[in-house]
Structures are given as structure tokens and as C-alpha cells.
Amino acid sequence: MNQKSVWSGLLCIGGAHLDRKAMSQTTVRLGSSNPAVTIETCGGVARNVAEAVARLGERVSLVSRVGRDRIGERVIMGTKRAGVDVQYVDISPTARTGTYTALIDANGELVVSFADTMIYEEMTVAWIEPRWPLIASAALVFLDTNLPEQTLQYVIGRCRREQIPVCVNLVSAAKAPKAKAHLEGLEMLFSNLEEAEALTGKPIGSPAEAETAANSLLGRGVKQVFLTLGEQGVICASATELLRWPATAAAVVDATGAGDAFVAGVLVQWMRGTVGAEAVRFGLAMAQLALQTVDNVACDLSFERIQQQLRGESA
């Protein structure tokens, strides 16, 4: 029996850790104490995307690594409650669960963040190879650059050879270069401006330069590039079209989860056979909802809610 007929869902491989956010209540003053509200929530790009996709009713499994500690237990249980298959989240006997600590200004925008994610260096090629039957059974594989570069290279290359659709999120400007030499054959690449600059080596200061960057990434073998531009919307580029979609105005509580929500929306639409403008529109609706919550994934997220939001925008 073909393995794809057995499972054939979305497989997310990458970060699953705890996010700590200090939400400043006033204009941030560097070098001084700032009044803030601190929250903790499950995080990690791969984990966030998996949770959002699960809340929209799609089948999704997560492959990641946490420590043998209370934070790891919290991440696993919180992700499981959202509907994600977490049986492939491994527990390290020595490393502690990763953390991401962020300072958010009074406008909901990220000021600075710190990632303690050395545990993902344990997700080596030797570690991932026994999990290949699971990867081969997926309808779509999603990777983030929390993975070591050699692991990214192995998974992307083998997926390309075995014709398994695979896509990558660049995570951050610091981690984006891991994917630089391994773009050929990607089904989709998700990037923001800073990450695209890190990948192309060129500054992006205008819409025209953003379009040039997207086309440059297509030229390296990516089938679809999604370049998010913050308040200026998103560019979706492929060999046949280049779309620029404006962002929808929304009150911002916390912007840090919006990018992952956009990715999840596009992936859900891809799995349902929708690409291009409609997929972007759905992803932007997901991002708009994420902007309005301090959680990385809105706890009341549902396919019906996104559809209602889209109907409201078109009314």
C-alpha cells in the first residue's frame, strides 16, 4: 500500500519551544526599567504553524525536540491540546527546552528578541534519517531554519529527488543563510524583508527592490516565493505571475505571531488545492487575526472564523 494513502497530511519539522514576551506599557526607554506585562506561550515557527493548521481542521504532525523538563512538557501538552500529532516530538536527555524572549513595544511591534535554541543542533541528519518513512508519507513537508544546515540540505535534497513537496520558512535574518545554498526545488519559500536581505545579500528599500528580491529567489529554483512586507502587505511570486497584496488595517496587540499565521493560511489553502491570490488573501486574514492576540496562535481560531472575516472584508 502506498504510504501516502495511509497518512498524507502536513508534516512540520523545526522549532517547538517556549516564548516569553515582555509587553511594554509605555514607549520603550533603552537602558532603563520599563513597565511591562510579561506572558508565556508555546512557540517555535514549526510548532506555531502546526497548531494553526490543526485548528483549521487539517491533519498535521510535528517533528521537533524538547528537553526533559517542565517547559518541554508544557510545550508538548499545549500543542497536543490544539490537535497536533506530537508523537514525533523527541525528548533530549541532556539539553533543555528552547526559549525565545522578546521585548514588544506599546504598539505591539518587536523591539529585540533572544533565542536560546541550541537544542535544535541535536536534530542532525543521523537523527532525522530514521524518521524518513514519516516524511515520505506527507502530502507537504514544512521546514524552518531552526534546523542545522546539514539537516536542511538533507531533507530538501531528498524530498526533491523523491518528489515530495517541501517548503521552508527562514525564521530570522540570523538563521536565513542556512537555506541559501539549498533553495532548488522548494515548493514554497516564506521570508520577510530582513530575511530576504540576508539571503540575497542586497538591501531592500523599495517595492521595486522587493520584487527584484522575489524574482532573484525564483531564479534559484524556488517555485513560489512569499515575501511579507509588514504594513505594506505581501508579494507572491511564481514563474507565471507576481502579485502584490496590500495588508488589511488592524489594531495591533502583538505582531510576533502574524508571520507564522500567514504561512499556516497559505499552507492550508495549498492542501485544499488553492494557490495564488486566494491563498494569499486567506493567509492575510489569518495574520490579521493573529495581530489581535498576545498568543502566537489565537485560541479561538477556526476555519469558520476566517471565512466570516473574509466575507466581512468583501462586504
Secondary structure, DSSP 8 states (H G I E B T S, - for coil): --GGGT---EEEES--EEEEEEEESS---TTS---EEEEEEEE-HHHHHHHHHHHTT--EEEEEEEESSHHHHHHHHHHHHTT-B-TTEEEESSS---EEEEEE-TTS-EEEEEEE-GGGGG--HHHHGGGHHHHHT-SEEEEETTS-HHHHHHHHHHHHHTT--EEEE---TTTGGGGTT--TT-SEEEEEHHHHHHHHSS---SHHHHHHHHHHHHTTT-SEEEEE-GGG-EEEEESS-EEEE-------S--TTHHHHHHHHHHHHHHTT--THHHHHHHHHHHHHHTT-SSSS-TT--HHHHHHHHHHHH-
